[in-house]
Amino acid sequence: MPLLILDVSWWQFLIGFLLLHIAEGLTMGLVFQLAHVVEGTNFPVPNESGQIEEAWAEHQMHTTANFATHNKLAAFFLGGLNRQIEHHLFPKVCHIHYGKISVIVKETAIEFNLPYIENKSFLSALRSHFLTLKKFGKEAVN
């Protein structure tokens, strides 16, 4: 449709299409990696019957992490996905409420001795991700 409406040639459209998808793919890939493959998150293995032997909400707390939670620009552009813990626990709640919800979730996690994994910035989450990949690489070789 844009090719029919806009005054651009097919190759300009193709370049724009590819650049958009590369940018979006990189963004989404980074968000999901920084929210799940960082230090402190668990990677549980199902039992023989294919079940994970922990409660759903507890599983979310063990396998999910937040990053850059005080960065309003990140929250805006990522639609709150930098607060993956709250996103997983409350998927039908609008992300603008995650900040207030996170206070309650964090207190509850402490009360029930559950992890609340959080990297203060994008860069600290990226560093944690690379350290986790390095650890997995060493484990795979040994």
C-alpha positions in Angstrom: 0.0 0.0 0.0 2.7 2.6 0.8 4.3 1.8 -2.6 1.0 2.8 -4.2 0.4 5.9 -2.2 3.9 7.4 -1.7 5.9 9.0 -4.4 8.9 6.6 -4.1 10.5 4.0 -6.4 10.3 0.3 -5.6 14.0 0.2 -4.5 13.5 3.2 -2.1 10.5 1.4 -0.6 12.5 -1.8 -0.3 15.4 -0.1 1.5 13.0 1.6 3.9 11.2 -1.7 4.5 14.4 -3.6 5.2 15.8 -0.8 7.5 12.6 -0.7 9.4 12.6 -4.5 10.0 16.3 -4.6 10.9 15.8 -1.8 13.5 12.6 -3.4 14.9 14.2 -6.9 15.0 17.3 -5.6 16.7 15.2 -3.7 19.3 12.9 -6.6 20.1 15.8 -9.1 20.2 17.7 -6.8 22.6 14.7 -6.3 24.8 13.9 -10.0 25.2 17.5 -11.0 25.7 18.0 -8.3 28.3 14.8 -9.4 30.1 15.5 -13.1 30.2 19.1 -14.0 29.5 21.0 -12.0 32.3 22.7 -12.9 35.5 20.3 -14.1 38.2 17.6 -15.5 35.9 17.0 -19.3 36.0 16.6 -21.6 33.1 14.5 -24.5 34.5 14.3 -27.8 32.8 11.0 -29.6 32.7 10.6 -33.0 34.4 10.0 -36.2 32.5 6.3 -35.4 31.9 7.2 -31.9 30.5 6.1 -29.9 33.5 7.9 -27.1 35.3 7.6 -27.8 39.0 6.9 -24.3 40.3 4.0 -22.0 40.5 3.4 -19.8 37.4 4.0 -16.5 39.2 7.1 -17.9 41.0 8.4 -19.1 37.6 8.0 -15.5 36.2 10.1 -14.1 39.1 12.9 -16.7 38.6 13.1 -16.3 34.8 12.5 -12.6 34.2 14.4 -9.4 34.8 13.8 -5.7 34.5 16.2 -3.1 33.1 16.4 0.7 33.0 13.3 1.0 35.0 13.8 4.7 35.9 14.4 5.7 32.2 11.1 7.2 31.0 12.4 7.4 27.4 13.1 3.6 27.4 9.7 2.9 29.0 8.0 5.1 26.3 9.8 3.6 23.3 9.6 0.0 24.6 6.0 0.2 25.7 7.0 -0.8 29.2 8.8 -4.0 28.1 11.8 -2.9 30.1 9.7 -3.9 33.1 9.3 -7.5 32.0 8.5 -8.8 35.5 5.4 -6.6 35.8 4.6 -7.3 32.1 4.6 -11.0 32.7 2.6 -10.9 36.0 0.1 -8.3 34.7 -0.1 -8.6 30.9 -3.5 -6.9 30.7 -2.5 -3.9 32.7 -1.3 -0.8 30.7 2.4 -0.3 31.0 2.0 3.2 32.4 1.0 1.6 35.7 4.1 -0.7 35.9 6.1 1.8 38.0 3.6 1.8 40.8 2.9 -1.9 40.5 6.6 -2.6 40.7 6.8 -1.3 44.3 4.2 -3.8 45.4 5.8 -6.6 43.4 9.2 -5.9 44.8 7.9 -5.8 48.4 6.0 -9.0 47.9 9.0 -10.8 46.3 11.1 -9.9 49.4 8.3 -11.0 51.7 8.1 -14.5 50.0 11.9 -14.8 49.5 11.6 -14.6 45.7 14.1 -12.9 43.4 13.4 -9.5 41.9 16.0 -9.2 39.3 16.7 -5.7 38.0 19.5 -4.0 36.1 19.7 -0.3 36.7 20.5 0.7 33.1 20.4 -0.6 29.6 24.2 -0.9 29.6 24.3 -2.8 32.9 21.8 -5.2 31.5 23.8 -5.6 28.3 26.9 -6.3 30.3 25.0 -8.9 32.4 23.7 -10.5 29.2 27.2 -10.8 27.7 28.5 -12.3 31.0 25.7 -14.8 31.0 26.5 -15.8 27.4 30.2 -16.1 28.3 29.2 -18.4 31.2 27.0 -20.5 29.0 29.8 -20.8 26.4 32.3 -22.0 29.0 29.7 -24.5 30.4 29.1 -25.8 26.8 32.8 -26.3 26.2 33.5 -28.1 29.5 
